[in-house]
Amino acid sequence: MVVLVLYVAAITAFGTWLGRRRRSVKDYFLGGQQVPWWAIASCIVATETSTLTFIGAPGRSYTGDWTFLQLVFGYVIGRFLISAVFLPAYFRGEIYTSYELLQKRFGGPVRAASSGIFLLYRTLGDGIRLHAAALVLAVAAGVPHWEWLFIVVLGAAMILYTEEGGVTATIWTDTVQMFVYLAGAIVCLVAVVRLLPMSVGDALAAASAAGKLNLWNTALDFTQPFTLLAGVVGGVFLTLATHGTDHYLVQRLLVARSRRDAAVGLTLSGFLVLAQFVLFLLLGTLLWTHYQGRAFAREDEVLPTFVANYLPGGWTGFILAAIVAAALSPSLNSMASATVRDFYLPYVRPQANEAQQMRVGRLFTIVWGILQIGVAILAQNVDSALQSGLAALGYASGPTVGAFLLGLLSKRANTHGTLIGMVVGLAVSLMVGMLAPVLFGVPGVAWTWNVAVGATVTVIVGELASAVGGLTSRRHHP
């Protein structure tokens, strides 16, 4: 635990120290747009990697195979599309949040709806992410009933260095933390290799014979999450949602020195994520050989059990620090940015000066942090309900992607048509997804299709509704 405490203290001090460079709203929310491409790539990878990824991916290959990589291939393709379609719009003029694009195209209602969804989704999602990290640490420390204390400590650390250092602190601490958790995964990999009763080649041969290295699933079954079609198509749309429209990750692009740096960093991050998942999945496969296929109650218990039983105390602390590193990628500055730019300036005080914007931004960094801590504490008792609520809210990502696609690619789409498309897109994605068993008595489509369904329906209905609205308008106003 000493290693863990030192790590949390060091990363908090580092992020807070970076706050001395903050001078203006642009510095606080965009880092002065001085971040190089390699830091962009590193912080994107760290941002999209969570504690659940660190312990969940090895568990998936332990109990299953490598078909999850099909989804990662979609992630890589999606990044190329974002670089070609979204980035030119983001770097045309100066914007602070991704939703300002929707303001320019459709006005305030679409922007406010999308930004509001982002704030609500991030509060719930990152609160649960914080809860997962604290739970692992509390169990590892042997004091699971003190989980709330770990939540408060980790949450306070995030609030402190984000409020002081702004987005600059977030970017550079994420960059450091990517290397920390990857080093932790490599330590685990080396440890299991040394304990194997055979060579790595023989272990992989045995795993292959057992079907543990299967990569492709060409089944045309929309209820399976990891098929080739769901991976490529679903992965592309998921990436458009997370990296192309969600301000949490879009902010990591807006801080770049140039559009080219943003594109290079984003594209490189896709290949880094691919390599990262290969590492995690390989670790899980070798653990399967080590444990000779022993059954675990849950797949996310496999790696923590190995760490607890086979690594010396100092290395255990290092792995716990790696788990914390995978969790401490706060969305607080991006949420404060959205609050100031998408709500405070348009609706509360349009003429607010730099000092007022900074004051509100820092205040809401603290407010959103406290709310995430609250969600994490609440998740101790009603985790399943929160997860269900978060999953339902996640369906709204599809309509948001659809609205962006209409704004960037359609000349006909208007505000009312787009809003109608978003509502129908949300309804249809819910009906064919989580509500399908209740409404139709059949399994719903897998979660990997949610964004694709919502976005596609939003674009089609939005186009049609805009066309009908345009015809009606012309009849009344010849």
N, C-alpha and C positions, 0 to 999 in steps of 0.2 A: 504493500500500500504506500510505502514511502516514495517509490518511483512514480506512482500515479499522482500523489499529492504534489510532488515536485514538478511533474509535467503540467498539471493544470495551473499551478502558480506561474510557471515560466511562460506558458502560452498566453495567459491573461496579462502578465506584465509586458510581454512583447506587443500584444495588440494595443494596450493602453499607451505604451511608449510611442507607437506610430501616430497617436492622436496629436502629437506636437506639430505635425505637418498640415493639419486641417486648418484652412483659412477662410473658405467660402462655401456657399451651397454647392457649387460645382465640385469642390474638393471633397465635401462630406458625402455627396451622393454619387459622384462620378470619378472620384479619385483624381480630379484634374485631367482625366483622359490621358494618363501617362503610363499605363500598365503595359509591359511588353507581351508579345504573343506567347512566350513559353509560360509565363505566369498565368495568362488567360487559360491555357490548356490545363495546367495543374489545378487551378482553383475550380474549374468546371468539373473535372473528375472528382475532386474532393467533395464538391457540393452535391453531386448526384449519388455519392456513396454514403450509405448509412450503416449503423450498427447491424441492422437487419440484413444488409448485403454482406457484411464481413462474416457473420456467422451463418447466414442463410444460404449463400451460394455453395459453400462446401457441403452443407447439409443436403442440398438438392442433388448434387452429384453422388453423394454417399447413398441416398435412398433411390435415386433414379439414374439418369444418364446425362449427356451433354447437350440435349436438344434445346436447352435454354439459350445456347449461343445463336440459334436462328433469330431470336429476338434482337440480339446485339448486332447482327448484320444489318437489321433494319435501322438500328440506332445510327450506324455509320452512314448509311445512305441518306437518312433524314438530315444529317448535318450538312451534306453537300447541297441539299435542296434549300436549307435555311440560308446558307452562304449565298446562293444564287438569287433567291426570291425575297427573303426578309431583310438581310443585312443592307442592301442598297437603300431601302426605305428608312431603316434606322439611322443611317449615317447621312441622310439627306436633311441638312439643317441640324439643329441641336434639340434633342429631346432627353428627358430624364426618366421616363417610364415607358414601357412598351405600349401602354394603353393610350398614350398621346397620339399614336397613329390612328386609332379608332376615332378620336376626337376630330382629327383633321378630315376624316372621310365621312363619318356618320354623326358627329356631334356628341353632346354630353351624355345622353341616355345609354348608348352602347358602351361608351368608355366607362361610365360609372358602374354599370352592371358587371362588366368584365373585371374591373379593378376590385369591386366589392367581393366577387367570387374568389378572387385571388387572396384577399385579406382573410376571409373566412376559412378557406381551404388551408392556407399556410398556418393559421393559428391552431387548427385541429391537427393537421399533419405533423407539424414540427413539435407540437406538444406531445404527441404519441411517440415521436422519434426520441425526444428527451426522456420520456418514461422508459423506453426500451433500454437506453444506455444506462440509466440509473439502476434499473432492475438487475442488469448484468453485474454491475459494480457492487450492488448491495449483496447479491447472492455470493459473489466471489469473496467479499469481505466477511461473510458468515453472519451478516446482520440484515436479513431480508426485511425485517419489520422496520428498519430505518431507511427504507427506500426513499421516503419523502425528503430526508436530509440530503441524500445524493442529488435528488431533483433540484432542490433549492440551491445547493452549492454550484452545480453545473450551470443552472439557469442564471444565477447571479454572475458567474464568470463571463458568460456570453453577453449579458447586458452591459457589464462594466467595460469590456474592451470594445464592444460595438458602439456604445454611446460615446466613448471618448475618441475612438479612432475612426469612426465612420466606415465607409466601404473600403477604404485603404487597409484598415485593420483586418476586415473580413477576408479580402483578397489574399493578403500575404500570410495570414495565419492558416488559411486553407491550403496555400501552397506548401507550407511547412508540414501540415498535417497529412497531406497526401503521401509524402515520403515516410512519415512515421507509421501510418497504418500499412503501407506496402512492405516496409521493413518488418513489421510484426507478422505479416502473412508469410514472408520469406523465412523468418525464424521458425515458424510452425512447420513449414515445408521441410526445412533442413532437419528438424527434430524427428519428424515422422520418417524421413528417408533413412536416418541413422538407426531407427528402430525396426525397419522392415526386415523380415526373415529371408528376403531375397533381393535381387537387384531391382532397380526401378523398371528396367525393361521387362523383366519377368512379371513384375507386379502389374504393369499396364497390359501385358499379354493376357494375364489371368482376368483382369477387368474386362478386356475386350471380348474374351470368350464368354463372359457372363452377360454381355450386352450393356456393360456400364459405359462404354465409349460411343454409343450410338449418337450421331449428330443430326441426322436428317429424319424428319417425319413428314411424309408427303400426303398424309391423309387429308381429305377434304371434309373435315369435321369441325364446324365452327364452335363446338363446345369445348374443344381442346385448346389450351392456351399456347402450347408450344409445337405448332406445326410450321412447315416452311412458309405457307401463305400467311398465317397469323403473325409469324415472326417478321417477315419482310414488310408486309402491308401495315400490320398493326404496329410494328416497331417504328416505321417511318412516321406514322401519325402521332404516336406517343412522343417521339422526339420533336415533332412540330409543336406539340403542346408544351412540353417541358422546357425546351431550349429555344423555341421560336416565338412563344407568346407569353409564357409565365415569367413575370418580371423578376422572380427570384434568380433565374439563370440568365435572362436577357440582360440584367444589370451587369453580369460578368462580361458581357460583350460590349456594352456601352462604355465601359471604362478603358477600352483599348485605345492605343495611340492613333489608330486609323482603322478604316474598314478592312484593309488587307490584314492587319495584325489580328483583328477579330476573327476573320475567316480562317486564317492559318491556325490560330489557337483552337477554334471550334472544331475544325477538321482533324487536327492532331489529337484532340481529346477523344474523338471517336475510336481511333486506333489504340490509344492508351487504355480506354475502357475495355476494348476487346482483349488486349493483352492481360489486363487486370482480371477479367472473368476467366480467362484460360488458367491463370494462376490459382484462383479460388477453386475452380472446378477440379483442377489437377490435385489440389490439396485434399479435397473431399474424396476423390477416387483412391488416393493413396491411403487415406484413413480407413476406407472400406477394406482395403487389403490388410492393413494393420489389425483391424478389429475382426477380420474374417467374416464380415457381413453381419456382425452382431446387431440385433434390433435395439433401437432407442425409442423412447416414448414419443419424442418429437425430433424432427430433423435438425432443428436449431440447437439441440443439446450436444451434437457430436463434437464440434470444435471446442466449446467450453469444457467439456468433460476431458478431452485430451490435454488441454492446457493445464487444468487443475491437477491431473494425475501424473503427467510426465515432464513438465517443465519445472526447473528450479525456481525458488521464490522470486529472485531478481528478474528472471525472464517472464515470470507470470505477471509481475508488475508492469513490465514493458508491453506485454500483450494487452493488458487492461488499458494502458495508455493509448495503444493503437485503437482499441474499441472506442475510447473517448474521442480520439482524433477523427474517427469515422462519424461520430455523432455531432461534434462541435463545429458545425458549418451553419452559423446562424443566418436566418432570413430577416433579422430585425431591421437592418438598414434598408433593405429593399422594401419592406413593409412601411417603414417610416417615409421613404421616398414616395410611395404610392399614396399614402395618406396626405402628404403635403401637396403633391403635384396634381393628384386626381380629385381631391375633395376640398382641402383647405383653400388652395388658391382659386379654384373655379367658383366655389359656393360660399365660402366664409369670408375671406379677405383677399380679393383679387389684386389689390395694390400692396400686398405685404412686402416689406423690404427684406434684405438678406438676413438681418439680425432676427427678425420675426420668424422667417422660414427656418432658420437654424434652431431657434428656441423650440418651435413646434416639432421639428424633426427629431431633436434630442429627447423631447418629452415623450413622443410616441414610440421611440426606440425602447424606452423603459416600459411604457404601457403594454406594447405588444409582447415584450419579454415576460412581464408579470402574467399576462393572459396565457402564454404558452406554459409557464410554470403551473398555473392553475389547471390547465387541461391535463398536464402530465400527472399531477396529484390526483385529479379526478379519475384518470385512467387506471389507477390502482384498483379501483372497485368496480368500475363499469367499462372495462376495456372493450368488451365485445360490442356494447352499444356505441361507443365512440368509433370503433373500427367500422361498424356498419354505416354510421353517419358519414364518416370520411369517405367510404366507398361510394355512397350515394352522391355526395358532393363532387367526387371525382368525375362523375358523368358530365358535369358542366364543362369540363375541359374541351370536349368535342365541339360544342356550340361556340366556344371562344375561338378555337382554331378556325371554324367555319367563318366566323365574323372577320377574322384577319384575312382569310383567303378571299372573301368577297371584297374586302377593302383594297387588297393589293392587285387582284386579278380581274375584277368585274367593273365595267364602266356603268352598268345599268343599276346595280344594287343601291338602294337608298336606306334611310334610317328605319322606316317602318317595316319594310320588307325584311331587313336583316334581323330586327327584333323578333318578327314572326318566325323567321327561320330558326333562330336560336331557341325559341320556346318549343317549336315542333321537334327540333333536333334533340333537345333534352328529353322530351316525352317519348320519342321513338327509341332512343338509346336505353332509357329505363325499361320500356316495355319489352324490348327484345333481350334485355340483360337480366337484372336482378328481379324484375317483376314477372318475367315470363312463366316461371312455375306457378305463380298465383293466377295470372290472367289466362294462360293458355294450357297449363298443365304439362309443359315440356321444359327441359333444361334451357336456360338462357345462353346466349353466346358467351364465350370466354372473355375475361376482363381485357385481354389484349386487343379486342375488337371495339371496346367502348368508345375510344376517341375517334376511330375511323368512322363508325356508324354515326355518331353525333355530328361530326364535321361534314360528312357527305350529305346528310339530310339537311343540315343548315344551309349549305351552299345551294342545293337544288331548290328547296322551298324558298329560300331568300331571293334567289333569282326570279322564280315564278311570281312570288308576292310583289316584288319590286316592279316586274313587268305589268302585272295587273293593276297595281297602284298607279303606274305611269299612264296606262291607257285611260283609267278612270279620271285621272286629273286632267288629261287633255280633252276629254268629253265635256267636263264641266268648265274648262277654261280654254276654249278654242282659240 
